[in-house]
Amino acid sequence: MDAFVIQMPDRLGDLLRAARARKGWTQAQVAKRLGVTTQAVSKLEHNAGKASIDRIHRLCLLLDLELVLRDRRVTPIAPADL
């Protein structure tokens, strides 16, 4: 999967939904694996900006996604500049 920069919270839900769809899983299947309701998964996908980091992290693990935080930079730093 390509890397995506999430600049708006609603974009996160779109990416989580797309990752679930790539696996061919329904919201109900994801909910069962996470031990939550289908409504909770739907809410997470539609309003991820208000979800707890714990729940997002658990869903990322389930979907084989990696959550990465890094400094924003306009241009990458060359190794010689370090």
Secondary structure, 3 states (H helix, E strand, C coil): CCCCCCCCHHHHHHHHHHHHHHHCCCHHHHHHHHCCCHHHHHHHHHCHHHCCHHHHHHHHHHCCCCCCCCCCCCCCCCHHHC
